[in-house]
Amino acid sequence: MRKVEFNREKRPVVWQEDQASAVLSYSRRRSIVTVLASALVLTACGGGGGGDSSDSGENLVSGRIGIEARTRIDSDTADDIYWGTAVANDDTPQSLPSPAIAGGYLSASVGTYGGSGTDFYRDMEDDFRLHLSSNQVVSIAAFAVNGASSAGTPSALVSLGSTTTGLSPGTPVSLSPTSGDGNYDLRLQALTGGPFRYLISVSSPASDSALGVSADDVDWVPGEALVTMASPMQAQSLSSGGPLASATREEVGNGLWRVKRNQATALTASTREERKADTLAWIQSLREVSGVVSAEPNYLYHALTVDPTNDSLYPLQEWHYQAINLPTAWQALASPGEGVRVAVLDTGVFSRTPNTGHNWHPDLDDGNENGNNLQILSTSDFVTTSDDSQAGEDGNPANPGTDDGTAPSFHGTHVAGTIAALDNDVGGVGVAPLATLLPIRVLDNTGNGSSLELINAINYLASLSAAQRPDIINLSLGGVAPSTALENAINNASDKGILFVAAAGNQGTTDRVYPAAFDRVIAVGAVDAGNKRASYSTFGNWIDLVAPGGDSTRDGNNDGQADAVYSDWGQQTGSVFEPAYAGVTGTSMAAPHVSGVLALMRERDPSLSLAKFREYLRRGELTDVLGSQTEYGYGLINALKAVDAASADDLGTFISAYPSAFLFDGSVTEASVLLEEVPGDSTENPLGSLTLDSVPSWLSVTKNPDGDAVRLDATIIDSHAAKQSKVTLGYTNENGPQTLELPVNVQLGDPVQSRNAGRHYVLLYNADDPSGDPVQQTVVTPSGGRYTFTFKDVPAGRYLLVAGTDMDNNGLICEQGEACAEYPTNGLPQPISKGEGDLTGLTLTTSFRRAALSSTGLPHSATQVYRVRHPSATTKEMTR
């Protein structure tokens, strides 16, 4: 039985000009400050995201749209049926990569969308084939289509192998392989009702390969003992001879005494381990002293301050935290960031009750007095527009959301989560989870603000007492104007010891972005999971260093996930606000990694100054060198090196791995990891005690000397058995036995040319009057795993650039379950400015995943949609 009903004959098409205007609403202010999870205001000469300064005379606006890694689309969507290009996939299952994100369309009926004049078609079954490991999960979410309610509520069945379950809009389902590793057929069948879109998300098998952080084995203080005496009288008459000779005694209470041995009487011991062994022998002799009931070491107890494995979001955060050697730094720290105050000047912070504040994101405030990372200052909202319940400055930094149904930016919440999300088994964890966050709202609900609002906020923070003012200010925002007044405000605050960290910008050029380019600001560029400069990341000789910012078109570390940075977010549905999480990319995401590491450093050295930080940076004590200083500054921030520098090399000696995992793809069967001691001049020798405690049977790993380091060379010896796993290493430092786990990421690869998110409608809107039809529209299909687009005869002005699929043929793009690209970042659209001449080289990324994600990695928040001028073929015959 044929499931797709359409006429395959291609006909000429004409444009319909009478379609309704776009469903779009913005309240944009001309501004200097814009959120840098997106690119800054662009200019025609050299600023267009890699723009071309040449003038073709055609007034072009052009660029390319990358496709999120591992993205595929159903081969017979309604849009394909409409264009006559559908390929039925029920008789021959369509192949999907594993992991994957794929969108599709089904309908048990045919009909016309109300009011639009466009049609939907019957498509009752889609089949896919994929290779799964036993620990992978396949999640499917369905979305009803706007304008088709008269056709009835859709219902469907989903089958994976021998497992079948029902599927309906609003209720995602998850299925797991039941017969171990192997090939599986995934079948989706429409049963009743009208059209619906669906998303398939196939998880990565790497989710269980997190870098382990475990508590130290039993440790004790050398030269000390806790002694319990039979009676106070015996304690007072302790002999000064024997093992108590020259020992000092301190009464603790209840017959317990702390006894310290005079080191002059101790045996000569050159290492901590020898001193500990000598202490044990001394304690054994104490137990033989008359009147001593017990004698034991003064044991050390190390709180495992950060245990990321109990935070559900951590498997998605793992790549960007491993990249900066953060898990090992956590292992070396007792209280990461405690007592350090970090101000986040941004869009505010998520609240369930934004009109009144409080009820903050549970990842930032768990309601426990001992775990509350947020401190709300008396003035914490400097936005003067009336986009919230209190016009002008006030003490409520809550993100107000929007009142027009558009998706608000919870950008500030995302930044705050990366810096200091609590380690409370909710969501994710921040770089410095014990630091105190000071959320300050300087950007409105469109992600824009003025330089005056930013200056007022900085001046206010600098005027606070030393106990109240922040140690660090994170600025994941910027503009192209070098405001003297803003620089003066920063310099004044810097004179009071405040460190400034700012995103370098997403233009992909060398144009300076402010405040990052000011002398007293630490400018941060972005890299992906392969430690390559993200294509959007601004660069130049003014960049200080780089940190993970992600690039969702890449899977740089072969972990099966697009390289997005995951952190806290929010979801607004009408007047209801719910906490959520998001994967976003940009230098805005890189900057808070550095702010978090600075908090770790300030906890160790409260006197850390900008001059001292830059001297460490110059000497190579904070970073891993990646390449050209023009592209990467002094390199990629290394949290372990940084806290060691701030600790005057007093952390102990730990092993640092670079890269942080063994990376294999379909053609690469050999990989290496370099292990180095931090600090490098330590007298300890943990590399000498290195052991390979656990290695997968299909992998060969050998230790080889490499100067002062050790290189681990790994080779896949059984490619059929190779899968996501880990290598466990053991070593001993001055604190005792340590464990280091290195993920082994094995993927069959995701050829860029195979990526496909379907036909895209690319729209260019007037940013100052976005309520009308698009200024221009073009339709593009992928070639080589990406799209290219060109608009001609575009006059100078400010524009919004968006693109997306129309899988259901209802004339709307960027609905839930549709692929969408907004310039420059999905969920955070920003205007572009075009001058005279051409604006070329614009780059966007399309994805089926919008900013807010559910626990399954599928969208669940209301998203902004755009109406397309739909081409029609009036002579096309459609079977009903």
Solvent accessible surface area in square Angstrom, and as a share of the most:
residue,aa,sasa,rsa
1,M,200,0.89
2,R,160,0.59
3,K,7,0.03
4,V,4,0.02
5,E,41,0.18
6,F,20,0.08
7,N,39,0.20
8,R,112,0.41
9,E,79,0.36
10,K,153,0.65
11,R,89,0.33
12,P,114,0.72
13,V,70,0.40
14,V,87,0.50
15,W,111,0.39
16,Q,61,0.27
17,E,121,0.54
18,D,123,0.64
19,Q,31,0.14
20,A,66,0.51
21,S,56,0.36
22,A,8,0.06
23,V,76,0.43
24,L,17,0.09
25,S,47,0.30
26,Y,38,0.15
27,S,81,0.52
28,R,40,0.14
29,R,66,0.24
30,R,183,0.67
31,S,29,0.18
32,I,68,0.35
33,V,4,0.03
34,T,5,0.03
35,V,1,0.01
36,L,0,0.00
37,A,0,0.00
38,S,0,0.00
39,A,2,0.02
40,L,1,0.01
41,V,43,0.25
42,L,0,0.00
43,T,69,0.40
44,A,11,0.08
45,C,97,0.58
46,G,25,0.24
47,G,0,0.00
48,G,0,0.00
49,G,12,0.11
50,G,44,0.43
51,G,16,0.16
52,D,68,0.35
53,S,80,0.52
54,S,66,0.42
55,D,96,0.50
56,S,62,0.40
57,G,64,0.61
58,E,72,0.32
59,N,47,0.24
60,L,27,0.14
61,V,0,0.00
62,S,17,0.11
63,G,12,0.11
64,R,92,0.34
65,I,0,0.00
66,G,15,0.14
67,I,1,0.01
68,E,8,0.03
69,A,1,0.01
70,R,10,0.04
71,T,0,0.00
72,R,27,0.10
73,I,15,0.08
74,D,0,0.00
75,S,31,0.20
76,D,0,0.00
77,T,3,0.02
78,A,0,0.00
79,D,6,0.03
80,D,24,0.12
81,I,1,0.00
82,Y,21,0.08
83,W,59,0.21
84,G,10,0.10
85,T,58,0.34
86,A,0,0.00
87,V,94,0.54
88,A,42,0.32
89,N,3,0.02
90,D,24,0.12
91,D,132,0.69
92,T,100,0.58
93,P,33,0.21
94,Q,36,0.16
95,S,86,0.55
96,L,10,0.05
97,P,23,0.14
98,S,24,0.15
99,P,3,0.02
100,A,6,0.04
101,I,1,0.00
102,A,0,0.00
103,G,0,0.00
104,G,0,0.00
105,Y,0,0.00
106,L,0,0.00
107,S,0,0.00
108,A,17,0.13
109,S,28,0.18
110,V,32,0.18
111,G,18,0.17
112,T,69,0.40
113,Y,4,0.01
114,G,61,0.58
115,G,94,0.91
116,S,20,0.13
117,G,60,0.57
118,T,13,0.08
119,D,17,0.09
120,F,7,0.03
121,Y,4,0.01
122,R,65,0.24
123,D,0,0.00
124,M,58,0.26
125,E,34,0.15
126,D,0,0.00
127,D,4,0.02
128,F,0,0.00
129,R,109,0.40
130,L,4,0.02
131,H,85,0.38
132,L,0,0.00
133,S,14,0.09
134,S,62,0.40
135,N,70,0.36
136,Q,4,0.02
137,V,56,0.32
138,V,0,0.00
139,S,7,0.04
140,I,0,0.00
141,A,5,0.04
142,A,4,0.03
143,F,23,0.09
144,A,55,0.43
145,V,11,0.06
146,N,83,0.42
147,G,43,0.42
148,A,6,0.05
149,S,103,0.66
150,S,115,0.74
151,A,32,0.25
152,G,34,0.33
153,T,106,0.62
154,P,8,0.05
155,S,35,0.23
156,A,3,0.02
157,L,58,0.29
158,V,0,0.00
159,S,19,0.12
160,L,2,0.01
161,G,45,0.43
162,S,105,0.68
163,T,44,0.26
164,T,75,0.44
165,T,43,0.25
166,G,43,0.42
167,L,7,0.04
168,S,45,0.29
169,P,36,0.23
170,G,72,0.69
171,T,80,0.47
172,P,65,0.41
173,V,23,0.13
174,S,61,0.40
175,L,12,0.06
176,S,52,0.34
177,P,15,0.09
178,T,86,0.50
179,S,92,0.60
180,G,29,0.28
181,D,75,0.39
182,G,19,0.19
183,N,113,0.58
184,Y,18,0.07
185,D,58,0.30
186,L,0,0.00
187,R,103,0.38
188,L,0,0.00
189,Q,56,0.25
190,A,3,0.03
191,L,86,0.43
192,T,77,0.45
193,G,16,0.15
194,G,2,0.01
195,P,2,0.01
196,F,4,0.02
197,R,7,0.03
198,Y,0,0.00
199,L,0,0.00
200,I,1,0.00
201,S,11,0.07
202,V,5,0.03
203,S,35,0.23
204,S,2,0.01
205,P,13,0.08
206,A,9,0.07
207,S,54,0.35
208,D,95,0.49
209,S,4,0.02
210,A,15,0.12
211,L,10,0.05
212,G,19,0.18
213,V,13,0.07
214,S,55,0.35
215,A,57,0.45
216,D,33,0.17
217,D,81,0.42
218,V,105,0.60
219,D,1,0.00
220,W,37,0.13
221,V,38,0.22
222,P,29,0.18
223,G,8,0.07
224,E,15,0.07
225,A,0,0.00
226,L,41,0.20
227,V,4,0.03
228,T,41,0.24
229,M,10,0.04
230,A,65,0.50
231,S,41,0.26
232,P,110,0.69
233,M,150,0.67
234,Q,67,0.30
235,A,1,0.01
236,Q,126,0.56
237,S,81,0.52
238,L,22,0.11
239,S,67,0.43
240,S,92,0.59
241,G,37,0.35
242,G,60,0.57
243,P,43,0.27
244,L,7,0.03
245,A,38,0.29
246,S,63,0.41
247,A,14,0.11
248,T,86,0.50
249,R,101,0.37
250,E,95,0.43
251,E,105,0.47
252,V,88,0.51
253,G,26,0.25
254,N,164,0.84
255,G,26,0.25
256,L,52,0.26
257,W,26,0.09
258,R,71,0.26
259,V,1,0.01
260,K,86,0.37
261,R,43,0.16
262,N,66,0.34
263,Q,108,0.48
264,A,94,0.73
265,T,59,0.35
266,A,24,0.18
267,L,130,0.64
268,T,144,0.84
269,A,25,0.20
270,S,96,0.62
271,T,55,0.32
272,R,54,0.20
273,E,79,0.35
274,E,84,0.38
275,R,94,0.34
276,K,11,0.05
277,A,60,0.47
278,D,19,0.10
279,T,3,0.02
280,L,78,0.39
281,A,64,0.49
282,W,11,0.04
283,I,3,0.01
284,Q,94,0.42
285,S,39,0.25
286,L,1,0.00
287,R,119,0.44
288,E,135,0.61
289,V,31,0.18
290,S,99,0.64
291,G,17,0.16
292,V,20,0.11
293,V,99,0.57
294,S,49,0.31
295,A,2,0.01
296,E,71,0.32
297,P,6,0.04
298,N,33,0.17
299,Y,81,0.31
300,L,61,0.30
301,Y,190,0.72
302,H,82,0.37
303,A,82,0.64
304,L,71,0.35
305,T,28,0.16
306,V,1,0.01
307,D,41,0.21
308,P,0,0.00
309,T,83,0.48
310,N,73,0.38
311,D,1,0.01
312,S,94,0.60
313,L,17,0.08
314,Y,1,0.00
315,P,48,0.30
316,L,47,0.23
317,Q,2,0.01
318,E,13,0.06
319,W,11,0.04
320,H,0,0.00
321,Y,0,0.00
322,Q,11,0.05
323,A,16,0.12
324,I,1,0.00
325,N,13,0.07
326,L,0,0.00
327,P,1,0.01
328,T,5,0.03
329,A,0,0.00
330,W,5,0.02
331,Q,29,0.13
332,A,18,0.14
333,L,8,0.04
334,A,75,0.58
335,S,23,0.15
336,P,0,0.00
337,G,0,0.00
338,E,99,0.44
339,G,63,0.61
340,V,6,0.04
341,R,30,0.11
342,V,0,0.00
343,A,0,0.00
344,V,5,0.03
345,L,0,0.00
346,D,1,0.00
347,T,1,0.01
348,G,5,0.04
349,V,1,0.00
350,F,0,0.00
351,S,0,0.00
352,R,105,0.38
353,T,54,0.31
354,P,16,0.10
355,N,102,0.52
356,T,100,0.58
357,G,3,0.03
358,H,128,0.57
359,N,80,0.41
360,W,23,0.08
361,H,0,0.00
362,P,36,0.23
363,D,0,0.00
364,L,0,0.00
365,D,26,0.13
366,D,61,0.31
367,G,73,0.70
368,N,78,0.40
369,E,165,0.74
370,N,142,0.73
371,G,16,0.16
372,N,70,0.36
373,N,7,0.03
374,L,15,0.07
375,Q,66,0.30
376,I,61,0.31
377,L,9,0.05
378,S,98,0.64
379,T,31,0.18
380,S,0,0.00
381,D,0,0.00
382,F,5,0.02
383,V,1,0.01
384,T,77,0.45
385,T,39,0.23
386,S,92,0.59
387,D,33,0.17
388,D,34,0.17
389,S,67,0.43
390,Q,87,0.39
391,A,75,0.58
392,G,20,0.19
393,E,86,0.38
394,D,19,0.10
395,G,34,0.32
396,N,20,0.10
397,P,1,0.00
398,A,3,0.02
399,N,1,0.01
400,P,20,0.12
401,G,1,0.01
402,T,20,0.12
403,D,145,0.75
404,D,68,0.35
405,G,61,0.58
406,T,20,0.12
407,A,35,0.27
408,P,10,0.07
409,S,9,0.06
410,F,1,0.01
411,H,0,0.00
412,G,1,0.01
413,T,0,0.00
414,H,0,0.00
415,V,0,0.00
416,A,2,0.02
417,G,0,0.00
418,T,0,0.00
419,I,0,0.00
420,A,0,0.00
421,A,1,0.01
422,L,8,0.04
423,D,40,0.21
424,N,29,0.15
425,D,88,0.46
426,V,53,0.30
427,G,5,0.05
428,G,0,0.00
429,V,0,0.00
430,G,0,0.00
431,V,0,0.00
432,A,0,0.00
433,P,1,0.00
434,L,67,0.33
435,A,1,0.01
436,T,31,0.18
437,L,1,0.01
438,L,1,0.00
439,P,5,0.03
440,I,0,0.00
441,R,0,0.00
442,V,2,0.01
443,L,0,0.00
444,D,7,0.03
445,N,26,0.13
446,T,20,0.12
447,G,0,0.00
448,N,4,0.02
449,G,0,0.00
450,S,35,0.23
451,S,22,0.14
452,L,114,0.57
453,E,5,0.02
454,L,1,0.01
455,I,20,0.10
456,N,51,0.26
457,A,0,0.00
458,I,0,0.00
459,N,64,0.33
460,Y,46,0.18
461,L,0,0.00
462,A,1,0.01
463,S,79,0.51
464,L,21,0.11
465,S,61,0.39
466,A,80,0.62
467,A,86,0.67
468,Q,82,0.36
469,R,48,0.17
470,P,2,0.01
471,D,36,0.18
472,I,0,0.00
473,I,0,0.00
474,N,0,0.00
475,L,0,0.00
476,S,0,0.00
477,L,0,0.00
478,G,1,0.01
479,G,5,0.05
480,V,66,0.38
481,A,38,0.29
482,P,81,0.51
483,S,22,0.14
484,T,95,0.55
485,A,57,0.44
486,L,6,0.03
487,E,46,0.21
488,N,87,0.45
489,A,6,0.05
490,I,0,0.00
491,N,39,0.20
492,N,67,0.34
493,A,0,0.00
494,S,18,0.12
495,D,104,0.54
496,K,88,0.37
497,G,36,0.34
498,I,3,0.01
499,L,4,0.02
500,F,1,0.00
501,V,0,0.00
502,A,0,0.00
503,A,0,0.00
504,A,0,0.00
505,G,0,0.00
506,N,10,0.05
507,Q,4,0.02
508,G,16,0.15
509,T,15,0.09
510,T,70,0.41
511,D,55,0.28
512,R,112,0.41
513,V,0,0.00
514,Y,35,0.13
515,P,2,0.01
516,A,2,0.01
517,A,12,0.09
518,F,11,0.05
519,D,111,0.58
520,R,82,0.30
521,V,1,0.01
522,I,0,0.00
523,A,0,0.00
524,V,0,0.00
525,G,1,0.01
526,A,0,0.00
527,V,0,0.00
528,D,2,0.01
529,A,13,0.10
530,G,26,0.25
531,N,21,0.11
532,K,126,0.53
533,R,47,0.17
534,A,0,0.00
535,S,52,0.33
536,Y,32,0.12
537,S,1,0.01
538,T,1,0.01
539,F,40,0.17
540,G,3,0.03
541,N,129,0.66
542,W,28,0.10
543,I,8,0.04
544,D,16,0.08
545,L,0,0.00
546,V,0,0.00
547,A,0,0.00
548,P,0,0.00
549,G,0,0.00
550,G,0,0.00
551,D,8,0.04
552,S,18,0.12
553,T,28,0.16
554,R,70,0.25
555,D,20,0.11
556,G,28,0.27
557,N,15,0.08
558,N,31,0.16
559,D,16,0.08
560,G,4,0.04
561,Q,33,0.15
562,A,6,0.05
563,D,1,0.00
564,A,7,0.05
565,V,0,0.00
566,Y,10,0.04
567,S,1,0.01
568,D,1,0.01
569,W,6,0.02
570,G,2,0.02
571,Q,27,0.12
572,Q,22,0.10
573,T,75,0.44
574,G,60,0.58
575,S,102,0.66
576,V,85,0.49
577,F,15,0.06
578,E,67,0.30
579,P,26,0.17
580,A,2,0.02
581,Y,45,0.17
582,A,0,0.00
583,G,20,0.19
584,V,6,0.03
585,T,23,0.13
586,G,0,0.00
587,T,0,0.00
588,S,0,0.00
589,M,0,0.00
590,A,0,0.00
591,A,0,0.00
592,P,1,0.00
593,H,0,0.00
594,V,1,0.00
595,S,0,0.00
596,G,0,0.00
597,V,1,0.00
598,L,1,0.00
599,A,0,0.00
600,L,0,0.00
601,M,0,0.00
602,R,17,0.06
603,E,43,0.19
604,R,81,0.30
605,D,22,0.11
606,P,106,0.67
607,S,79,0.51
608,L,0,0.00
609,S,46,0.30
610,L,28,0.14
611,A,80,0.62
612,K,72,0.31
613,F,1,0.00
614,R,70,0.26
615,E,61,0.27
616,Y,26,0.10
617,L,1,0.00
618,R,144,0.52
619,R,124,0.45
620,G,37,0.35
621,E,57,0.25
622,L,0,0.00
623,T,3,0.02
624,D,20,0.10
625,V,119,0.68
626,L,41,0.20
627,G,41,0.40
628,S,58,0.37
629,Q,99,0.44
630,T,60,0.35
631,E,55,0.25
632,Y,19,0.07
633,G,5,0.04
634,Y,76,0.29
635,G,1,0.01
636,L,0,0.00
637,I,0,0.00
638,N,3,0.02
639,A,0,0.00
640,L,1,0.01
641,K,46,0.19
642,A,0,0.00
643,V,0,0.00
644,D,7,0.04
645,A,11,0.09
646,A,7,0.05
647,S,11,0.07
648,A,88,0.68
649,D,72,0.37
650,D,108,0.56
651,L,15,0.07
652,G,11,0.10
653,T,1,0.01
654,F,5,0.02
655,I,0,0.00
656,S,8,0.05
657,A,14,0.10
658,Y,77,0.29
659,P,43,0.27
660,S,25,0.16
661,A,6,0.04
662,F,0,0.00
663,L,47,0.23
664,F,0,0.00
665,D,46,0.24
666,G,52,0.50
667,S,100,0.64
668,V,68,0.39
669,T,59,0.35
670,E,116,0.52
671,A,18,0.14
672,S,52,0.33
673,V,0,0.00
674,L,55,0.27
675,L,0,0.00
676,E,71,0.32
677,E,29,0.13
678,V,11,0.06
679,P,12,0.07
680,G,72,0.70
681,D,114,0.59
682,S,30,0.19
683,T,140,0.81
684,E,48,0.21
685,N,99,0.51
686,P,0,0.00
687,L,19,0.10
688,G,59,0.57
689,S,43,0.28
690,L,8,0.04
691,T,66,0.38
692,L,57,0.29
693,D,91,0.47
694,S,56,0.36
695,V,50,0.29
696,P,18,0.11
697,S,108,0.70
698,W,15,0.05
699,L,8,0.04
700,S,42,0.27
701,V,17,0.10
702,T,68,0.40
703,K,95,0.40
704,N,44,0.23
705,P,117,0.74
706,D,59,0.31
707,G,77,0.74
708,D,145,0.75
709,A,10,0.08
710,V,25,0.14
711,R,80,0.29
712,L,0,0.00
713,D,37,0.19
714,A,1,0.01
715,T,49,0.29
716,I,20,0.10
717,I,112,0.57
718,D,61,0.32
719,S,77,0.49
720,H,182,0.81
721,A,44,0.34
722,A,20,0.16
723,K,94,0.40
724,Q,15,0.07
725,S,30,0.19
726,K,75,0.32
727,V,0,0.00
728,T,21,0.12
729,L,0,0.00
730,G,9,0.09
731,Y,8,0.03
732,T,58,0.34
733,N,4,0.02
734,E,29,0.13
735,N,31,0.16
736,G,7,0.07
737,P,68,0.43
738,Q,9,0.04
739,T,46,0.27
740,L,8,0.04
741,E,29,0.13
742,L,2,0.01
743,P,3,0.02
744,V,0,0.00
745,N,5,0.03
746,V,22,0.13
747,Q,6,0.03
748,L,142,0.71
749,G,24,0.24
750,D,22,0.11
751,P,65,0.41
752,V,77,0.44
753,Q,128,0.57
754,S,49,0.31
755,R,17,0.06
756,N,56,0.29
757,A,0,0.00
758,G,9,0.08
759,R,27,0.10
760,H,0,0.00
761,Y,0,0.00
762,V,0,0.00
763,L,0,0.00
764,L,0,0.00
765,Y,1,0.00
766,N,61,0.31
767,A,2,0.02
768,D,79,0.41
769,D,88,0.46
770,P,16,0.10
771,S,69,0.45
772,G,30,0.28
773,D,67,0.35
774,P,9,0.06
775,V,63,0.36
776,Q,42,0.19
777,Q,18,0.08
778,T,33,0.19
779,V,41,0.23
780,V,20,0.11
781,T,80,0.46
782,P,38,0.24
783,S,88,0.57
784,G,50,0.48
785,G,3,0.03
786,R,108,0.40
787,Y,1,0.00
788,T,88,0.51
789,F,6,0.03
790,T,65,0.38
791,F,4,0.01
792,K,111,0.47
793,D,108,0.56
794,V,0,0.00
795,P,81,0.51
796,A,50,0.39
797,G,29,0.28
798,R,36,0.13
799,Y,10,0.04
800,L,2,0.01
801,L,2,0.01
802,V,1,0.00
803,A,0,0.00
804,G,0,0.00
805,T,2,0.01
806,D,0,0.00
807,M,1,0.01
808,D,0,0.00
809,N,0,0.00
810,N,6,0.03
811,G,4,0.04
812,L,12,0.06
813,I,0,0.00
814,C,0,0.00
815,E,4,0.02
816,Q,48,0.22
817,G,1,0.01
818,E,1,0.00
819,A,0,0.00
820,C,0,0.00
821,A,0,0.00
822,E,2,0.01
823,Y,5,0.02
824,P,24,0.15
825,T,17,0.10
826,N,21,0.11
827,G,9,0.09
828,L,6,0.03
829,P,17,0.11
830,Q,6,0.03
831,P,8,0.05
832,I,0,0.00
833,S,26,0.16
834,K,7,0.03
835,G,28,0.27
836,E,140,0.63
837,G,8,0.08
838,D,7,0.04
839,L,0,0.00
840,T,23,0.13
841,G,24,0.23
842,L,0,0.00
843,T,37,0.22
844,L,6,0.03
845,T,34,0.20
846,T,0,0.00
847,S,5,0.04
848,F,0,0.00
849,R,38,0.14
850,R,11,0.04
851,A,10,0.08
852,A,3,0.03
853,L,10,0.05
854,S,29,0.19
855,S,121,0.78
856,T,48,0.28
857,G,11,0.11
858,L,1,0.01
859,P,5,0.03
860,H,65,0.29
861,S,10,0.07
862,A,45,0.35
863,T,18,0.10
864,Q,14,0.06
865,V,23,0.13
866,Y,1,0.00
867,R,43,0.16
868,V,2,0.01
869,R,50,0.18
870,H,3,0.01
871,P,3,0.02
872,S,15,0.09
873,A,12,0.09
874,T,112,0.65
875,T,86,0.50
876,K,22,0.09
877,E,120,0.54
878,M,58,0.26
879,T,86,0.50
880,R,128,0.47
